[in-house]
Amino acid sequence: MADESEELKVSAPPKVSAGIHAVTNALRHLYGKMGPIRATRGMLKLNQKGGIDCQSCAWPDPEHRTINEFCENGAKALADEATKKKIGREFFASHSVAELAVESDFWINQQGRLTEPMILREAGTHYEPIGWDEAIGLVAGKLTSLASPDEAVFYTSGRTSNEAAFLYQLFVRKFGSNNLPDCSNMCHESTSVALAESIGLGKATIRLEDFEKTDLVIVIGQNPGTNAPRMLSSLAAAKKAGAKMIAINPLAEVGLTSFVDPNPQHGNPLSVLGFRPAKLADLHLPVRIGGDMAVLKGMMKMMLERERAKPGSVFDAEFIANETAGFDEFTASLDAVPWEEIIEGSGLTRDELDEAAEMVIAARSFITCWAMGVTQHTAAVATIQDIVNLHLLRGAIGRPGAGLCPVRGHSNVQGDRTMGIWEKMTPVFRANLEGEFGFTTPERDGLNTVESIAAMRDGKAKVFFAMGGNFAAASPDTEAVADALAKCDLTIQVITKLNRTAVTPGRMSIILPCLGRSEIDRQASGDQFVSTESTMLNVQMSKGIFEPASEHIRSETWIVCRLAKATLGVDGIDWDGFAADYDLIRDAIERVVPGFENYNVRIREPGGFYLPNPPREGVFPTPTGKALFKTTPLEFVRVQPGRMLMTTIRSHDQFNTTIYGLDDRYRGIDGGRRVIFMNEDDIAELGLSSGQPVDITSYWDDGERRVHGFAVVPYSIPKRCCAAYFPEANPLVPLGSHAKRSGTPTSKCIVVSVEPTL
């Protein structure tokens, strides 16, 4: 793959996050890609009530919004989608697929918006234009020719709206399959499984205002400065209200320690210039990679000792007795865990764990936030259930300022799951869907992401259809995924811009260009809007304001409806009506999905509405009607001499697999991405030096995987731990290594060795 980076420059990370640098960098992207007038229009509508829901993270919007209600990365996402650069038939005529495939992800993304449907015909070398009718007909013809509907895989990214997602899963299930893998499988599936079992709801139990009512915020396995920058304002608000904060993360991250709000209307008007930054973490625990469960068990074991020494001083006995089950078995399991194992697994000292536990004991209410640093481990589900256990011990669910806050990474990944994008079905959803549309849904569970890759690799799946996303770059085991896609008879991408998956084709490949969130969606009944769900269950509208990049692009909803009609024929579903008027889709959602009563009225209210959240109200819809302590033994990865644990991370110049630039301001990286962050002692012991090119090898049951030419960067990270950016490091993630019970790839805990590049 081409490396067009400049000479790599490494400097000391800044002491504060956001601030004036965030403002100037955001404006550089906005004005440079959109122009000042277009960019200003977009900024004034981004995350405003009735405006454009940000294409980036799923952090909720406050009730009272400022004029600039977005972060640096949100600005980059808007500029990236609404760029004036475009590519069409001339571009593809002059660039073969083989030539495009060797370019970097950054270069590919920079080329601009797709403007017309394209096809790579079997044995072809270049994409060429194709009309919508022919493209839809080819896809439908291939689907109907399959020996079984399960020979097709229908992937979804978290950008897809509620309306498009609902129709997409309806089409796939009417077609006869539950093969609906999505990006949830690769990020927060562990959360969904863990929370559903423990509290009966696989989502957050707090709202944004709880941050100003809490005594303590724990951020574990997450770097909000890069991955959810708008969250920093909530952390700063919590600190201003008197809360403490614990950061549990292997890397020292400036986004966890100090923050200058780039929006002066949130507080001090001079703050944007760098004055009076908000101090965030009061305690940073540099946990060993994969040691989060050990940290949690250590904190709870110390709390148990304190409670036994002085009954009633630590645990909420009334809450435990009335609202939970499994307490005695759980405390017995804590007794069985030796402190030596906890210290080894966490990489921390007993004093550090005691200090964290004391902060929890001192807090009447606390919030715990986590992301993929927790979910992408073998023991992720059990670790998240230990987060729940910690809250149950203190009764810290269902009261102001207390609760669980999984931080979703994509703007509607949670809404897509609510709409039925899942390889499984709940009994209620199944019954409602069948009752509304009069057909019998497929009974067998479908394939998740990892299983879909294996099915394509083994020739069991012959068609891959992607509603958004960048599957080839986002998935683990990059070479295995490329080989799997290449074996498909047909691959289809519904995308706004060219990406790695489009240049990793099957025998035949079709690109269907779609509208972005920022663009006007005109249908037969008039201009339409869509809706999304935030990580805290707020559902609100999103309406585009810009003319579409081309007259030849279509909305995701229109594409689904046309494909369904072409594939299913006359099936009793009014696909034409749904495509023409999205209110009809929302009427159907209201009758199928619990919590969406009076959808079309409530979605038009400023700020939308919240879905039901029983645990927030102290109700736990588990089989027993109580929150459940979950008991699991301590797990962590032991590595043999000469090997290390690696986590993949994202830079500050990217969102998921979309690369906006080649810098990582918060880690002092300028002009390159193929770097490996290592502890200085490890660098010395291995006889390496700063900037030296190295090869990284990962180890799994099925053999070794290797990447070449990564530059060594000294960084504050525990010994025998290291980090590298994804997707560059994704080839090291074994397809067979995934979280127990959730199937999430273990991208945050990979056993590797490092040696000089020859």
Secondary structure, DSSP 8 states (H G I E B T S, - for coil): --------EE----SSEETHHHHHHHHHHHHHHH-HHHHHHHHHHBTSTTSB--SS------SS--SS---HHHHHHHHHHS-S-EE-HHHHHHS-HHHHHTS-HHHHHHT-EE-S-EEE-TT-SS-EE--HHHHHHHHHHHHHHSSSGGGEEEEE-TTS-HHHHHHHHHHHHHHT-----BGGGGTTHHHHHHHHHHHS-SS----GGGGGT-SEEEEES--HHHH-TTHHHHHHHHHHTT-EEEEE-SS--GGGTEEE-S-GGGS-TTGGGT-S-EE--SEEE---TT-HHHHHHHHHHHHHHHHHHSTTSSS-HHHHHHHEE-HHHHHHHHHHS-HHHHHHHH---HHHHHHHHHHHHH-SSEEEEE-HHHHSSTTHHHHHHHHHHHHHHHT-SSSTT-EEEE--SSTTHHHHHHTT-SSS--HHHHHHHHHHHTS----S----HHHHHHHHHTTS--EEEEESS-HHHHSSSHHHHHHHHHTSSEEEEEESB--TGGGS--SEEEEEEB--TTB-EEETTEEE-EEEE-TTSEEEEE---B--S-TT-B-HHHHHHHHHHHHH-S-S--HHHHHH-HHHHHHHHHHHSTT-TTHHHHTTSTT-EE---GGGGT---STTSSEE------------TT-EEEEEE--TTEETTEE--S-BGGGTEES---EEEE-HHHHHHTT--TT-EEEEEEEETTEEEEEEEEEEEE-S--TTEEEEETTTTGGGS-TT-B-TTT--B-TT-EEEEEEE--
